[in-house]
Amino acid sequence: MEAEAGGSGGDPSGGLGSIFNDPNMITKLASNPKTAPLLADQEFMAKLQSLKANPNNIGMEMQDPRFLQVMSVLLGIDMQFGAPGEQPAAPKEAEEDAKAAKEAKAKADEEKKKGTEFYKKRQFDQAIEHYSKAWEMHKDITYLTNLGAAKFEKGDYQGCIEACQQAVEHGREILADFKVIAK
């Protein structure tokens, strides 16, 4: 049967689908300025999860230029899409989305910073308020783990458990590194 499938174990992508099972995939994509904004798109992340679960579907997704960019980063190849020497023009909407996501992250980090100041002063109600605002502005697991810690210190153990469970669920949705989820 493998011989009939071209010797690639039945993988129509010729083995390329396995790059989506790289445990450092999200880290690599987040650290590249071309792919980092894609991680904020929940529809894109759902497609990425689908490919991780079933890499044989890669052919269907290759029509989306974002996946070519993702594969470029994961394979460590700098692919230029367009005429030689010409930088591909990023859609204005994508640039605006990336800018909005960056601004939301910056504002959320400010809220987290305020929450941490209150946490250090053992003013847990105010810390919880700021960590919650940070989470509403930008979905980052750190905000939930801090929220859980503040609720724990306050004595709200059920609230702590709920915040931590939400952090684990979100981490799994975005395919976060296991170390981040474990925290």
Secondary structure, 3 states (H helix, E strand, C coil): CCCCCCCCCCCCCCCHHHHHHCCCHHHHHHHCCCCHHHHHCHHHHHHHHHHHHCHHHHHHHCCCHHHHHHHHHHHCCCCCCCCCCCCCCCCHHHHHHHHHHHHHHHHHHHHHHHHHHHHHCCCHHHHHHHHHHHHHHCCCHHHHHHHHHHHHHHCCHHHHHHHHHHHHHHHHHCCCCHHHHHC
